[in-house]
Structures are given as structure tokens and as C-alpha cells.
Amino acid sequence: MADRAPVIVIGGGFTGLSCAYELAKNGVSVVVLEKESDLGGMASSFKIKGKNIEKFYHHCFCHDHSIINLAQQLGCGDQLTGTHSSVATYINGKFYRLSGPLDVLRFKPLNFRDRIRLGLLVLKASRIQDWKPLESLTAMEWLKGQCGPEVYRVVWEPLLRGKFGAHADTISAVWIWNKLKLRGTSRNWKRQEKLLYYRGGFALLVDRLSHAICKKGGNVRTRCDVSSIICSDNRVQAVKTSDGTIEAQSVVVATALPVAADLLSESIDSDYIASLRRIEHRANLCLVLELSERLSSFYWLNVNDPNVPFVAVIEHTNFQLPEDYAGKKIVYFSKYLSVSDPYYQMTGSEVLSSFLPHIKRMFPHFKDSWIENYYLWKSPYSQPVVGRDYSQIIPSVRTPINGLYLSTMAQIYPEDRGINYAVREGMYLGQLLVKQLSNN
Ligand SMILES: Cc1cc2nc3c(=O)[nH]c(=O)nc-3n(C[C@H](O)[C@H](O)[C@H](O)COP(=O)(O)OP(=O)(O)OC[C@H]3O[C@@H](n4cnc5c(N)ncnc54)[C@H](O)[C@@H]3O)c2cc1C
């Protein structure tokens, strides 16, 4: 296979790299093209005190078999280690621990009957195997039916609004069912949640993966921006990049779906492109504070307060040890938004100034002098909007053009985005291509 034009994989996130790894492992000539200087996409990292830290908070679940299996294949399975998480919710100026069943029973914003309904929901969700009947319901309809309007108003509505904004009422019941199932099944017999993290940061796993691709004869190029995909006679021919045109025997597009639509807009008919554009995405911005002191005792804090401009506070160093970051405390403030929201245009100092009064109100002991550094990261396509009957609009991995394949986080359904599924889908497509190419 080596004398043919290579398979080109566009996008050096977990999907693209996992696909390329599978191809390289099987002797297929493959080139990954990544427009950024670093690999890892939304799971890429920066440095604090010389240590890797993700731009956007990341953890995995104990049953994330695809990424665990990948790490094992790469000889670093022991680096994915489990830690108990501590979860809380901020409502009406107070913090409520919500890490386990006892916390739910003590959850004062709800009356006792509603607390029981909330607790049972997680159990019920983990028992649902057939999600198809949920497809025609919205999360709002399903949650209200399961736990009543008050539980919905207090617990779920602020989270759905925080994540999906104006789309909140249209989000599929499948999406929320899956989230509940995921968190419910990453617990031990005491119902304590355990999450996985790659020791030293997921950047090290990305490095391993990229080295493994190259060791097996593949090529990984960063700072190589693909501007279009060239097709003729209903077959993919080449990709146009910032480094020139590269011929391809097959092309895998492993970017976000709207980017795929842009890259293909001149080579495929407009109906197909319009079908790709039907799935909308939310953007995310994360303000990361490097602090001298600990902000709270929680790893994950949901902010159920529509007056606060961020929806979650993730104190990474309550999950991983501050000693790993020279004693610094690292806290993410996460906001989901539309790219047309004025926040998306703001600089780091503007976002910090806007968030600070809320941070001080929530954490009255917080002092400006704790801030040693701040960083702002933005991602335009960070969450697909999963509406009712989503399965009807997901594009297939195969496209109408021969040799052209799509693997994006908008196609991971009923699961939601996540690096485990990026690995799973990337590897699946790699295997599919290996079979296909060996038959040709
Ligand atoms: C705030 C936030 C928190 C998250 N937390 C978690 C978590 O805790 N656990 C978890 O499992 N997942 C989490 N995720 C989701 C996870 O990051 C994604 O599901 C996963 O990284 C998607 O990988 P991907 O390779 O499919 O896409 P991406 O990571 O988006 O990779 C696509 C790549 O394509 C590149 N690209 C785009 N256009 C071009 C072009 N024209 N030419 C060349 N390259 C191009 C991009 O630069 C990017 O590197 C989180 C995401 C966000 C935004």
C-alpha cells in the first residue's frame, strides 16, 4: 500500500490521531494535517509552571474503555489513574454538596419528596438500555415527567440553559439521559464517583499517540491549515493546504462538522453541505485562574444561578494535586455561548473583569492578590446542539464522494462528545479504511 498516495487525516485531535494510529499500525501510508502548532484539539494543553494543563478541563470515566485500551496499547495504561471527585451545586448564594446519594437526601433547595425523585432519576437512567423511545421527547419533557416541575426548575433547567442557551428547551431527552447514565455508572458500590486523569496531563498521551503514528511510518504535520478538499469524478483527489496541494487516496475529515462543511463546500452538491450545516454548535470559553490559594473544596461546581455569567467552576487542583503544578491552584470558569455573543470577542482581561464581581460574591474570602496569572481559551465548536430526533440528521461516516469520510464529535450519538468516543470513532474508521483499502 505504501506506493499509493497517502490517506490524509484532517485534524490532529483524538479522533484524527486515533484513526491515523490504526492506519499506520496496519501499514497504511497516512498523513495527519493539523492547523494549530499543538496536537490534541479541544483536549490540547498549555503550561503552568512548566507542567501541562488542558486548555479546557478534562477527565475520563472509569468505563471509558476505548481510551483505556489505547493507553494500554501505547504502553502507558498505568498513567490513567482514578481519583474520587467532589461535586457541588451553587444555588441562591449557597453551596450544596452533590457527590452521592446522602447528599441528595440532604439537598435543601428541594423538599424531601423531590429529593427522592431526583435520587431515583439517576438510578432509573442507568437502567435504561433502549434510548430510542426517548428520541421524540425533549429533556424538559422527560425530566419534568420523571421528577416533577420543581426538580426541573431548581436542578436541570439552569444547567440546560447554561449549556445550550436559547436551545435549552429543544434539547433531546437522550442527551440528558446519557449524561446521567455516564455519571451514574462511574461510581463504586458506595456510589462515590471516580474519574480518571492522565498523570502529567492528557498532552502526554497525545504525544505518545503522535510518536506511535510516526514510529509506524505515518506522518503528523502541525501548522498545516487545510483550506479545501478537491474532488473530481465523484472521487476525492487531494487537499489544498497552507503548505500546498497534497494528493490523497482517501481523506478523513476529523474536524468539527461546520469546518468539514466549509472545506467541502466547493466540491459537493449544496444539498449535502446544507445537511451538514443542520447541526448547530455551541462555543465555549474558559477563563483559567492560577491562584496562590484554594478557592473551594470541590472539584466540580455547577452554577445554578442565571445571574452568574459562567455555568461551572472546575477546581482542577481539587482533583489532581497542586504539588504537580508547583503548588499553584488551578481553577476553570466555563461559559458556553454562541460565537455571536459579545463575550466571545472579549480579551482575557475583559472576561476576568466581568467574572470577578461574581467570583467575589460566590467566594467572599477570595482576594484579588491570589491571582498569579490568568488565561483565556475559546473554542467555536465545542458542543453539538442535540435536539429531538437527532439520529435523523446525523451525517454518515461515509460521504457521497468515494474515498471521503467524516468523523466528528457531532456523529457520536447517543453518546455525547468526549475523548473516549473520539478514540473509539477514530479507531473504528481506521479499521474500516484498512479493510476497504486491502480489498481494492
Ligand atoms: C469545555 C470543554 C470541556 C470538555 N471536557 C471533557 C472532559 O472532561 N472529558 C472528555 O472526555 N471530553 C471533554 N471535552 C470534549 C473533548 O475535548 C472532545 O470530545 C474531543 O477532544 C474531540 O476530539 P476531536 O478530535 O473529535 O475534535 P477536536 O479536538 O476539535 O479536533 C479537531 C482538530 O481539527 C483541527 N482543524 C480544524 N480545522 C482544520 C483545518 N482547516 N486544517 C487542519 N486542521 C484543522 C483543529 O485545530 C483540531 O485540532 C470537553 C470539551 C470542551 C470544549
The ligand as a Tripos MOL2 file, in Angstrom:
@<TRIPOS>MOLECULE
LIG
   53    58     1     0     0
SMALL
NO_CHARGES

@<TRIPOS>ATOM
      1 C1        -15.0240   22.9390   27.8060 C.3       1 LIG1
      2 C2        -14.8250   21.5230   27.3650 C.ar      1 LIG1
      3 C3        -14.6370   20.5370   28.3160 C.ar      1 LIG1
      4 C4        -14.5170   19.2070   27.9320 C.ar      1 LIG1
      5 N1        -14.3270   18.2800   28.8990 N.ar      1 LIG1
      6 C5        -14.1740   16.9800   28.5550 C.ar      1 LIG1
      7 C6        -13.9120   16.0000   29.5350 C.ar      1 LIG1
      8 O1        -13.8310   16.2860   30.7200 O.2       1 LIG1
      9 N2        -13.7760   14.7180   29.1280 N.ar      1 LIG1
     10 C7        -13.8680   14.3530   27.8260 C.ar      1 LIG1
     11 O2        -13.7320   13.1690   27.5220 O.2       1 LIG1
     12 N3        -14.0940   15.2750   26.8560 N.ar      1 LIG1
     13 C8        -14.2590   16.5720   27.1930 C.ar      1 LIG1
     14 N4        -14.4700   17.5120   26.2220 N.ar      1 LIG1
     15 C9        -14.7160   17.0660   24.8380 C.3       1 LIG1
     16 C10       -13.4350   16.6350   24.1200 C.3       1 LIG1
     17 O3        -12.4710   17.6400   24.2060 O.3       1 LIG1
     18 C11       -13.8020   16.3780   22.6670 C.3       1 LIG1
     19 O4        -14.8790   15.4820   22.5780 O.3       1 LIG1
     20 C12       -12.6370   15.7760   21.8750 C.3       1 LIG1
     21 O5        -11.4320   16.4330   22.1580 O.3       1 LIG1
     22 C13       -12.9630   15.8890   20.4030 C.3       1 LIG1
     23 O6        -11.8870   15.4260   19.6500 O.3       1 LIG1
     24 P1        -11.8980   15.5450   18.0720 P.3       1 LIG1
     25 O7        -10.5910   15.0520   17.5950 O.co2     1 LIG1
     26 O8        -13.1160   14.8930   17.5340 O.co2     1 LIG1
     27 O9        -12.0990   17.0860   17.7580 O.3       1 LIG1
     28 P2        -11.1490   18.3140   18.0730 P.3       1 LIG1
     29 O10       -10.4800   18.1130   19.3730 O.co2     1 LIG1
     30 O11       -11.9780   19.5290   17.8660 O.co2     1 LIG1
     31 O12       -10.0330   18.2090   16.9460 O.3       1 LIG1
     32 C14       -10.2220   18.7260   15.6630 C.3       1 LIG1
     33 C15        -8.8780   19.2210   15.1810 C.3       1 LIG1
     34 O13        -9.0160   19.6830   13.8390 O.3       1 LIG1
     35 C16        -8.1700   20.7960   13.6810 C.3       1 LIG1
     36 N5         -8.5990   21.5750   12.4950 N.ar      1 LIG1
     37 C17        -9.7260   22.3070   12.3680 C.ar      1 LIG1
     38 N6         -9.7600   22.8820   11.1500 N.ar      1 LIG1
     39 C18        -8.6460   22.4710   10.4930 C.ar      1 LIG1
     40 C19        -8.1280   22.7290    9.1940 C.ar      1 LIG1
     41 N7         -8.7670   23.5300    8.3310 N.pl3     1 LIG1
     42 N8         -6.9470   22.1670    8.8440 N.ar      1 LIG1
     43 C20        -6.2860   21.3560    9.7180 C.ar      1 LIG1
     44 N9         -6.7250   21.0910   10.9660 N.ar      1 LIG1
     45 C21        -7.8990   21.6400   11.3400 C.ar      1 LIG1
     46 C22        -8.3680   21.5480   14.9740 C.3       1 LIG1
     47 O14        -7.3470   22.5000   15.2100 O.3       1 LIG1
     48 C23        -8.3820   20.4120   15.9890 C.3       1 LIG1
     49 O15        -7.0940   20.1370   16.4780 O.3       1 LIG1
     50 C24       -14.5690   18.8600   26.5600 C.ar      1 LIG1
     51 C25       -14.7050   19.8680   25.6070 C.ar      1 LIG1
     52 C26       -14.8310   21.1830   25.9960 C.ar      1 LIG1
     53 C27       -14.9800   22.2470   24.9620 C.3       1 LIG1
@<TRIPOS>BOND
     1     1     2 1
     2     2     3 ar
     3     2    52 ar
     4     3     4 ar
     5     4     5 ar
     6     4    50 ar
     7     5     6 ar
     8     6     7 ar
     9     6    13 1
    10     7     8 2
    11     7     9 ar
    12     9    10 ar
    13    10    11 2
    14    10    12 ar
    15    12    13 ar
    16    13    14 ar
    17    14    15 1
    18    14    50 ar
    19    15    16 1
    20    16    17 1
    21    16    18 1
    22    18    19 1
    23    18    20 1
    24    20    21 1
    25    20    22 1
    26    22    23 1
    27    23    24 1
    28    24    25 2
    29    24    26 1
    30    24    27 1
    31    27    28 1
    32    28    29 2
    33    28    30 1
    34    28    31 1
    35    31    32 1
    36    32    33 1
    37    33    34 1
    38    33    48 1
    39    34    35 1
    40    35    36 1
    41    35    46 1
    42    36    37 ar
    43    36    45 ar
    44    37    38 ar
    45    38    39 ar
    46    39    40 ar
    47    39    45 ar
    48    40    41 1
    49    40    42 ar
    50    42    43 ar
    51    43    44 ar
    52    44    45 ar
    53    46    47 1
    54    46    48 1
    55    48    49 1
    56    50    51 ar
    57    51    52 ar
    58    52    53 1
@<TRIPOS>SUBSTRUCTURE
     1 LIG1         1 GROUP 0 **** ****
